Amino acid sequence: MRLLLDLGNTRLKWALREGAQWHEQGAVGWNDEVVLALHEAWRHLPIPRDVFGASVVDSEREAQIAAVVSTCFDRSTTWLRTPAEACGVRNAYPEPGRLGVDRFLGMVAARAEGWAPCVLAGVGTALTLDALDAEGRHLGGLIAPGPQLMQQSLLGATVRVLVDRPGTVLEAADNTPDAVASGCWQAAAALVERFVAHMSGPLGGAPQLILGGGDAASLAPLIAHPSRLSQDSVLRGLSVWSDAHTPVEQAL
């Protein structure tokens, strides 16, 4: 049994997995009492054989979570750092470690589940886009602010753009709250559509579009291209990677 950890920008997600079965899963936001929440969530879990983590946060938070793992289970945490190639996926970055491990694991999950060729869009704090061909080659990608961050940045940088309520996404708005929300969400949708269209040639035709992240379900209806929602892609990719990097004798 393995404990898998996904340390994202806004929260930590975890799952206990054995073979192909997910036994327990949970999440805690970084604004919450993370240590207390994990102790409470993990105190009745069976002790995992291994603990694997993927992180896009700072080393201090990684160390904090590793300490909780050690206290609860007497296990060390193996952190995956983005490689040049693993699990049939080849990283396009000349400096492999500069590609976010969350993006890499999303591609690992997509390839393992037979979704390539595809475009993967992560819709959260950031909007990330990556193209993966049928052979597992990463063809590069884009990073932009996510739609919610776009709104926060706009409101924080302007004096007269004021909103007194959450906006509704419309094709054309007649008030500021709706105009801000509509502009930011429609901009994100347009960027996804443009990237999919641009990558259709290199990918050999219209690729599958896979949307993940906390705001994926909200963005999906705004995108003209058909899409598939993907949950927990980092944990699923981490599971594939951990299967490939656990010695056979240990797995038995």
N, C-alpha and C positions, 0 to 999 in steps of 0.2 A: 504494500500500500504506500502511495506517495502523497505528500502534501505539496500542492502547487500554489505559488504566490505570484500575483500580478500587481506590482506597485505602480499604479497609474498617477496621473497628475492630480486628480481630485479624490481618489479613493484607492483602497487596497481591496482586491478581490482574492479569494482563496477557494481551493477545492481539494477534497480528498478523493483520490482515484485509485482503483485497483483493477488492472487489466483494462477492459473497455467500459467499466462501470464507474459512474460518478456517485460517491456515497454521501458526501456532505458538501455544501457550498455556502459561502457567505461573503459579505462585503462590509467595510467600515470606511467612513469618510475621514480624511485627514483633519477635518475640523472637529471631529469627535474625540473622545478619550480612547485613543487607539489601543493602548496597552491594556487597559481594563476590559475593553470590548473583546479583544482577542483572547485574553485569559478566560473570560466568561464563555465565549463561543467554543474554545478548544478544550475546556477542562474535562469534558466527558467523551472526547474523541479517542479512538484507539491510537496507539503510538505508531506513526508512520515509519516505514523502513528508510525512506529518503525524503529530503525536502529540497525542492528546486524553485528558484525564484527568477523573475524577470522584472527589471526595474528601470523606470525613467525618472526617478527622483534622486535626491542627493544621498551621499554616502552615510550621512548621519541617520537618516530615516531607515536606510538599509540595515545599519548596525542595530538600530532600535528593534526592528522586526526580527533580526537574527537572534537578538538576546531573548526575545519572547519565545521564539522557537526552542532555543536551548533550555530555557526554564521549564517550558511546558512538556517537552518531549525528549530532552537530552540528546538533541540532534543538531548537527551543523547544517547550514544552508548553502547550497551550491547555486551561485548566481551565474546565469547565462549572459555573456557579453556577445554582442552581435558579431558573428563570424563572417568570413568571406564566402563560405559555402557550407551548407548543412541540410540534411533531409531532402535533398534534391532541389534546393533553392540556391541560386547563385546571386550574390549581392552585387549590385551595379556600382556601389561606391568604391572609388580607389582606396579610400581609408574606411574599411568595413565598419569599424567601431563607431563611426559618425552617423550611421543609419540607426534610428531608434529601434531598440530590440522589440518593441511592440509591433512596429511595422514589419519587421522580419518574421516574427512569429505568426502574424496574420497571414503572410504569404505561405509559410510552412503549413498552416492549417488548410488554406485553400488548395494547395497542391495535393496534400494528403487525402483530401476529400473529393478530389476529381473536378475542381472548379476551374482550373486553368485551361485556356488562357482567360484572364480576367483583369479587371480594374478593381482595386480595393480602395474604398474611401472610409477613412476613420473620422467620424463626426463628433468631436468633443470640444475640449478647450482649444485644440488646434484642428484644422481640417487638413488631413493628410491624404495624398493620392499616390498610388503605386500601380504600375503595370507589370504583370507577370505573364510570360508567354507559356505555351504548351510544354516547353522543355524545361521549365523551372527557372528561366532566366529573368531576373529583375531588370526591367528596361528603364528604371528611374521613376521619379515622381515629383510631387509638388507639396509644399507646406504653406498654408495660409491660416489666418485666424479663423476659429470656428464662428458660426453665426452669433452665438451669445457673446463671445469675446469681441466681435466686431461692434456689437451694440454698446457694450461697456466702454470700448475705446472711443467710439464716436461721442458718447455722452460725456466722457471724462475730458475730452479735448476741445469741446465747444461750449460757449457760454449761452447762446440763445437757443440751442437745440435742447429743449426741456420736455420731459415726459412725466405725466402724472399717473400713468397706468401702463400695464403691459400692452403692447401693440398686437394687432391681428394682421396676419400676412395676407395681403391683397395684391391684385395686379396693378392697381393705382389707388393711392390713399389720398384722403382729403383732410388729414390731420397729422400732427407730428408723431404721436406714438405709433400709429399704424404705418406711417411712412418710414420710420426708422426700422421697425421690425421687418417690414416688407422688403426694404432695400437690402438689408443684411442677409436675410434668408434667401432672397432671390439671387443675390450675388453668389452665395455659396452653391446654390443649385446650378447656376450658369457655369461656374468654374468646373464643377463635376461633369456637366454635359460637354463642355469644350474639351476637357482632357480625354473623355471617352472617345469623342469624335476624332481627336488628333491621334490617339493610339490605335484606332481601328486598323490603319494600314500596317504598322509594325506587328500587330497581333493577328493579322490575317483575317480580318472581318470584325463585325461588331462583337466586342467581348462581353462576357457576363460582368455585370456591375454588382459588387458586393459591398453593402453598407454596414458598418459597425460603429460602435461608440454610443454614448449616452443620448445623443441627439439624432441618431440615424432614423428612427421611426418618424420623427417630426420633419426631417428633410425629404424623405422618400417621396411623399406625394407631390413635391414641387419639381421633381426631376422627370423630364419627358422620357428618358431611357428606362426600360424595365430594369428592376433591381431586386436583389435578394437581401434580406436582413440576416445578419450574422451576429450571434451573441457569443460572448466569451472567447473570441478568437485567440487572444493571447494565451489563455489557459489551455485551449485545445492545441495550439501550436506547441506550447511548452510540454504538453503531454507527449506529443509526437517526438519532440527532441529528447525528452528524458527517456523514452522507450529506446531510442537509438543509442543513448549514451550510458545505459545501465548494463554492466557486465552480465552475460547470460547466466553464469552461475549464481549471481546475486538475485536475479529475477526469478529463479526457480524456487 
